[in-house]
Amino acid sequence: MMQKATKTLSRYVYNNKLIWSICNEEKLVYITFDDGPDPDVTPKVLEILDSFNVKATFFCLGSKIEKHPNIYNTILAKGHKIGNHGYFHKKGWFLSKKKFVENVEQNHYTNDSGLFRPAYGAIRPCHAAELSKHYKIIMWSLMSKDYSKKMNPDKCYKRLKDKVKPGDIIVFHDTADAKNNCLYSLSKILNYLKTEGYNYGVL
């Protein structure tokens, strides 16, 4: 109930500039990853996605693309979608519109992707108004919380299994901190979704 109220308020404040889920009559979900690419985790994520023949969207940080260009190029070569997650992982609440947009534009590798997701989901209405001129601003309806120290792989998977529904935009993190939770819950939820007759959309 709280989540529904928050999204309703968000639509009013942000003038529907944030995309939280995608309504569809089919059993489609959208798999996304934040904060990569990572030299250890991302290749393992790609292997899992390949094994289920799933295409996903990777919201990449420009600073990490510069460190790991080969992994970034592999994501593209495998046919996955790329989104802009900024150059550095900064909370938008504390940034002026100018600084916020500069951080996004500095990630020039993904500027033409057409997709943007704010770090931490932190974006002010003035940021959204400016960035929506060039990007679809993608939020989420189901967060894995794979990054949380309070989670373990089984809890992470159960959270996803209990909450998933058609149209969900699901977030994982291909980072070292989230590695165990991410890899386990990703494989398990993809297997569960397969048995339940779900398919996968690309943003």
C-alpha positions in Angstrom: 0.0 0.0 0.0 2.8 2.4 0.9 4.6 1.6 -2.4 1.4 2.3 -4.4 0.9 5.6 -2.6 4.6 6.6 -3.2 4.3 5.9 -6.9 1.0 7.8 -7.1 2.7 10.8 -5.5 5.7 10.4 -7.7 3.5 10.5 -10.9 2.0 13.8 -9.7 5.3 15.5 -8.6 7.3 14.3 -11.5 4.6 14.7 -14.1 4.8 11.0 -15.2 8.4 11.4 -16.2 9.5 8.3 -14.3 8.8 4.8 -15.5 8.3 2.3 -12.6 6.8 -0.6 -14.4 5.4 -1.5 -17.9 1.8 -2.6 -18.1 1.2 -5.6 -20.3 -1.3 -8.3 -20.8 1.4 -10.9 -21.3 3.5 -12.4 -18.5 6.5 -10.2 -19.3 9.1 -8.9 -16.8 12.2 -6.7 -17.4 15.6 -7.7 -15.9 18.0 -4.9 -15.2 21.4 -4.5 -13.5 23.0 -1.4 -11.9 26.4 -0.2 -10.9 28.6 -2.3 -13.3 30.5 -3.5 -15.2 32.5 -5.5 -12.7 35.4 -7.8 -13.9 34.3 -10.7 -11.7 30.6 -10.5 -11.4 29.4 -9.2 -14.8 30.8 -12.1 -16.8 29.1 -14.6 -14.4 25.8 -12.7 -14.8 26.2 -12.9 -18.6 26.7 -16.6 -18.4 23.5 -17.0 -16.4 21.5 -14.9 -18.8 22.9 -16.8 -21.8 21.9 -20.1 -20.1 18.3 -18.9 -20.0 18.4 -17.1 -23.3 17.5 -13.8 -21.6 18.3 -10.3 -22.7 18.6 -7.7 -20.0 19.4 -4.0 -19.5 22.6 -2.9 -17.8 22.7 0.6 -16.3 26.4 1.2 -16.3 28.6 3.8 -14.6 31.0 5.6 -16.9 33.8 5.4 -14.4 33.6 1.6 -14.4 33.3 1.4 -18.2 36.6 3.2 -18.4 38.2 0.6 -16.1 36.6 -2.4 -17.8 36.0 -1.6 -21.4 36.3 -5.2 -22.6 33.5 -6.3 -20.3 31.3 -3.4 -21.4 31.9 -4.4 -25.0 31.0 -8.0 -24.2 27.6 -6.8 -22.8 26.9 -5.1 -26.1 28.2 -7.9 -28.2 25.8 -10.3 -26.5 22.9 -8.1 -27.5 21.9 -6.7 -24.1 20.6 -3.1 -23.8 22.7 -0.4 -22.1 21.5 2.4 -19.9 23.2 5.5 -18.4 23.7 5.4 -14.6 25.9 8.5 -14.4 29.6 8.7 -14.4 30.0 8.5 -10.7 27.4 6.9 -8.3 26.1 10.1 -6.8 22.9 10.8 -4.9 20.9 13.3 -6.8 19.2 14.8 -3.7 22.3 16.7 -3.0 23.2 17.9 -6.5 22.1 21.0 -8.4 20.5 20.4 -11.7 23.7 21.5 -13.4 25.9 19.1 -11.4 23.4 16.3 -11.8 23.2 16.6 -15.6 27.0 17.0 -15.9 27.5 13.7 -14.1 25.1 12.0 -16.5 26.7 13.6 -19.6 30.2 12.7 -18.5 29.2 9.1 -19.0 29.4 9.7 -22.8 29.7 6.0 -23.5 25.9 5.6 -22.9 24.6 9.0 -23.8 22.9 7.6 -26.9 21.3 4.7 -25.1 18.0 6.6 -24.6 17.7 5.2 -21.1 18.7 6.6 -17.7 18.4 5.4 -14.1 19.4 7.6 -11.2 21.8 6.2 -8.6 19.9 5.2 -5.5 16.7 6.2 -7.4 17.5 9.7 -6.2 16.3 12.3 -8.7 14.7 15.7 -8.1 11.8 17.0 -10.3 14.1 19.6 -11.9 16.5 16.8 -12.9 13.8 14.7 -14.3 12.4 17.6 -16.3 15.7 18.2 -18.0 16.8 14.6 -18.6 13.4 13.5 -19.9 14.2 15.6 -23.0 16.8 13.0 -24.0 16.1 9.9 -21.9 13.4 7.5 -20.7 14.0 7.6 -16.9 13.7 4.0 -15.7 13.0 3.3 -12.1 11.8 -0.1 -10.9 8.9 -2.0 -9.3 10.9 -4.8 -7.7 14.2 -4.4 -6.0 16.2 -7.6 -5.3 18.1 -5.9 -2.4 21.0 -8.1 -3.3 23.3 -5.3 -2.1 22.0 -5.4 1.5 24.1 -7.0 4.3 20.8 -8.0 5.9 20.1 -10.3 2.9 21.4 -13.7 2.1 21.0 -15.6 -1.2 17.8 -17.5 -0.1 16.1 -14.4 1.3 16.9 -12.5 -1.8 15.4 -15.2 -4.0 12.3 -15.6 -1.8 11.7 -11.8 -1.9 11.7 -11.9 -5.7 9.6 -15.1 -5.9 6.9 -13.8 -3.5 6.6 -10.3 -5.1 7.1 -10.7 -8.8 4.2 -10.0 -11.2 3.8 -9.2 -14.9 5.2 -5.8 -15.9 7.8 -5.7 -13.2 11.1 -3.9 -13.8 13.5 -6.0 -11.6 16.8 -4.6 -10.3 20.0 -6.6 -9.5 23.5 -5.3 -9.0 26.5 -6.7 -10.9 28.9 -5.6 -8.2 31.3 -7.3 -5.8 29.2 -6.4 -2.7 26.1 -8.0 -4.2 27.9 -11.0 -5.9 26.6 -14.0 -3.9 23.0 -12.7 -3.5 22.9 -11.6 -7.1 24.2 -14.7 -8.8 22.2 -17.1 -6.7 18.9 -15.2 -6.8 19.2 -14.4 -10.5 19.6 -18.0 -11.5 16.8 -19.2 -9.2 14.3 -16.5 -10.2 14.9 -17.0 -13.9 14.3 -20.7 -13.4 11.1 -20.0 -11.4 9.8 -17.5 -14.0 10.5 -20.1 -16.7 8.3 -22.7 -15.0 5.6 -20.1 -14.4 5.5 -19.2 -18.2 7.0 -15.8 -18.0 8.9 -14.1 -20.9 11.3 -11.2 -20.9 11.0 -7.8 -22.4 13.8 -5.4 -23.1 13.5 -1.7 -22.1 
